[in-house]
Amino acid sequence: MPTTPPRTALHLAATLLTGTAALYIALVAFGNITDFGTNQQFVQHVLAMDTTFKDDDLMWRAVTSKGLQNAAYVAIIVWESVAALVLIYGTWLWARRDDARARRFSTYGLLMLMLLFGAGFIAIGGEWFSMWQSGDWNGLDAATRVFLFSGVVLIVNHLPREN
């Protein structure tokens, strides 16, 4: 009969921090689904680059097609929703003390957040679409917070377990 690992402060931290990340991205996805238009405008303005410095050397990057803008926004929402489900499952596995699977699924979900906010919002939105130039539609600070928080949770999930 397998033995259940003892609960430790580190196990509790991994459980609660993974749960916090799951709650956050679930609320973000829920908000984007129930209030579709608010962040849809954000994505449209970032992709259109209509509030940047409008440098001719950069404006060729702009995506002005509403269809492509909306497709990108729906893809973001789907990604957020899947990440939320994976992190909720990871949290449930932590609570059940299935540490190996909890660590694996939590890692998948946290990496999904880091890819979305790091590669998607910081790199592509911030640099490729020059979001940093916009006074009105600049989400770099928020993206950086989520990216760093997710990284901290990922580190906690992978700290060696005490016996």
WOGI-V364307 format. One record per backbone hydrogen bond with DSSP energy under -0.5 kcal/mol. CO is the residue of the C=O (numbers start at 1). NH is the residue of the N-H. If there is no record, write none. Layout:
# WOGI-V364307
co->CO nh->NH
co->CO nh->NH
This chain:
# WOGI-V364307
co->8 nh->12
co->9 nh->13
co->10 nh->14
co->11 nh->15
co->12 nh->16
co->13 nh->17
co->14 nh->18
co->15 nh->19
co->16 nh->20
co->17 nh->21
co->18 nh->22
co->19 nh->23
co->20 nh->24
co->21 nh->25
co->22 nh->26
co->23 nh->27
co->24 nh->28
co->25 nh->29
co->26 nh->30
co->27 nh->31
co->28 nh->32
co->29 nh->33
co->30 nh->34
co->31 nh->35
co->33 nh->36
co->35 nh->38
co->35 nh->39
co->36 nh->40
co->37 nh->41
co->38 nh->42
co->39 nh->43
co->40 nh->44
co->41 nh->45
co->42 nh->46
co->43 nh->47
co->44 nh->48
co->45 nh->49
co->45 nh->50
co->47 nh->63
co->49 nh->52
co->55 nh->58
co->55 nh->59
co->58 nh->61
co->59 nh->62
co->62 nh->64
co->65 nh->69
co->66 nh->70
co->67 nh->71
co->68 nh->72
co->69 nh->73
co->70 nh->74
co->71 nh->75
co->72 nh->76
co->73 nh->77
co->74 nh->78
co->75 nh->79
co->76 nh->80
co->77 nh->81
co->78 nh->82
co->79 nh->83
co->80 nh->84
co->81 nh->85
co->82 nh->86
co->83 nh->87
co->84 nh->88
co->85 nh->89
co->86 nh->90
co->87 nh->91
co->88 nh->92
co->89 nh->93
co->90 nh->94
co->91 nh->95
co->92 nh->96
co->93 nh->98
co->94 nh->97
co->97 nh->99
co->98 nh->102
co->99 nh->103
co->100 nh->104
co->101 nh->105
co->102 nh->106
co->103 nh->107
co->104 nh->108
co->105 nh->109
co->106 nh->110
co->107 nh->111
co->108 nh->112
co->109 nh->113
co->110 nh->114
co->111 nh->115
co->112 nh->116
co->113 nh->117
co->114 nh->118
co->114 nh->119
co->115 nh->119
co->115 nh->120
co->116 nh->121
co->117 nh->122
co->118 nh->123
co->119 nh->124
co->120 nh->125
co->121 nh->126
co->122 nh->127
co->123 nh->127
co->123 nh->128
co->124 nh->129
co->125 nh->131
co->126 nh->132
co->127 nh->130
co->130 nh->133
co->131 nh->134
co->137 nh->139
co->139 nh->143
co->140 nh->144
co->141 nh->145
co->142 nh->146
co->143 nh->147
co->144 nh->148
co->145 nh->149
co->146 nh->150
co->147 nh->151
co->148 nh->152
co->149 nh->153
co->150 nh->154
co->151 nh->155
co->152 nh->156
co->153 nh->157
co->154 nh->158
co->155 nh->158
co->156 nh->159
